[in-house]
Amino acid sequence: MSRTSIVSVRIVALSLSIAALARTSSAQEHAEHHPRQRAARDSTARWAAVDSVLGRKGMMNPGGVMKFSFPRRDLQVTADGVQLKPALALGSWIAFADIGKGQAMMMGDLVLAESEIAPVMSALQKGGVEQSALHNHLVGETPRVMYMHVTAHGDPAKLAATVRDAFGQTATPMDTASAGGAPAAPFDLDTAAIAKTLGTHGKVNGGVYQMSVPRRETVRHDGHVVPPAMGVATALNFQPTSGGKVAATGDFVMTESEVNPVIRALRDNGITVTALHQHMLGETPRLYFMHFWANDDAAKVATGLRAGLDKMAVKK
C-alpha cells in the first residue's frame, strides 16, 4: 500500500472515531438533560393541578416556593381608628415547597372570624392538615380576628383540596377579582425614605407597602429547608393614613435570645407589641414571632422598626 493510501485510511479512521465520540457525547448530554426536562414538566403539571384546585394562579417565590393568597375582602376590620386593608393584616395564604418524589411541604396562615375556627379546624384535620398555632395578631380590633397556622406534607393537589374545603367553611372570597373593581387610589407614602431607613426594599400591594426581611441562618422543619417565603421572614407592612402617618403591623421572626432586646427596642420607640408566640412546631432553630402595631409618623415608625431589626441576625 502506498504512503498516500495509508494516510487516507488513517484519516477515514480518525473521522469515524470523531463521529462516534460526538454521538456518544450527544447521547450523554441527552441523558443528562432528559431527567431535568422531565422534572420541569412534572413540576409545571403539579402546580397547575394545585392552581386548578384552589381556583387561582399561585406565585413562584425565591427558594422554589409556590404561594397562594386569599385576601379577606369580606371582612371590614377597624383597629385604632384605622380600617385595615386586606394586605395589611387580613391576608390568608398557603405556600408549597417541593420536597421530592411528588411530595410537597405546605405551610400557611388562615385569617378567620371567631365563628369560623371550629369548622375550619375540623375540615383541616379531616384531610390531614395539622394546626401549629391559633392566636391573635392584633389587639382591640373590631370585629375580632384570629389566625390559624397550618402545616402538612404530602401530595400538593390533595393538600390543596383539603385547604379548599376548609375555606368553604368561611366567607373568604374565592373569586380573584380586585376589591370592588375600583381604580387604585393614589399611594401617598414616601417608600424610598422607609426603604433607606430599614436598609431593604419592599413593594406596594393592595394599597400597602410590604417588606420581607429574611434571617441569616437556614431554617429547617422535619429535615427540610424552609425558605423565607414560607413565613419565616420578618414581615413589615405600612398602610398610609393621613398627614404623613402610617398604620404599621407585621411580625418579627426571632430566636429566643433576641426576643426581649427587640421588645425593648420597639417599646422605646413607641411601637406596641401585640402578640408573642410560635407559628411552627419542631423547627430548627426554634423561632418566636412577635406582632406589633403603630399608627404614627412614617419616619418615626420606620426608625423604631429598624431599631428592632438591629437586635436580630437578619440579612440586610
DAPEDA-V387597 format. One record per backbone hydrogen bond with DSSP energy under -1.0 kcal/mol. NH is the residue of the N-H (numbers start at 0). CO is the residue of the C=O. Records with the same first field share a line. If there is no record, write none. Layout:
BEGIN
NH: CO + CO
END
This chain:
BEGIN
5: 1
6: 2
7: 3
8: 4
9: 5
10: 6
11: 7
12: 8
13: 9
14: 10
15: 11
16: 12
17: 13
18: 14
19: 15
20: 16
21: 17
22: 18
23: 19
24: 20
25: 21
26: 22
27: 23
28: 24
29: 25
30: 26
31: 27
32: 28
33: 29
36: 32
37: 33
38: 34
39: 35
40: 36
41: 37
42: 38
43: 39
44: 40
45: 41
46: 42
47: 43
48: 44
49: 45
50: 46
51: 47
52: 48
53: 49
54: 50
55: 50
58: 66
60: 64
64: 60
65: 95
66: 58
67: 93
69: 91
71: 89
72: 70
74: 71
77: 141
78: 81
81: 78
83: 76
87: 84
88: 84
89: 85
91: 69
92: 108
93: 67
94: 106
95: 65
96: 104
98: 102
102: 99
103: 153
104: 96
105: 151
106: 94
107: 149
108: 92
109: 147
111: 145
115: 112
116: 113
119: 115
120: 116
121: 117
122: 118
123: 119
124: 120
125: 121
126: 122
127: 124
128: 123
129: 150
131: 148
132: 148
134: 146
141: 77
145: 111
146: 134
147: 109
148: 132
149: 107
150: 129
151: 105
153: 103
158: 154
159: 155
160: 156
161: 157
162: 158
163: 159
164: 160
165: 161
166: 162
167: 163
168: 165
169: 166
188: 186
190: 188
193: 189
194: 190
195: 191
196: 192
197: 193
198: 194
199: 194
202: 209
204: 207
208: 237
209: 202
210: 235
212: 233
215: 312
219: 283
220: 223
223: 220
225: 218
229: 226
230: 227
231: 227
233: 212
234: 250
235: 210
236: 248
237: 208
238: 246
240: 244
244: 241
245: 295
246: 238
247: 293
248: 236
250: 234
251: 289
253: 287
257: 254
261: 257
262: 258
263: 259
264: 260
265: 261
266: 262
267: 263
269: 266
270: 265
271: 292
273: 290
274: 290
276: 288
283: 219
287: 253
288: 276
289: 251
290: 274
291: 249
292: 271
293: 247
295: 245
297: 243
300: 296
301: 297
302: 298
303: 299
304: 300
305: 301
306: 302
307: 303
308: 304
309: 305
310: 307
311: 308
313: 311
314: 213
END
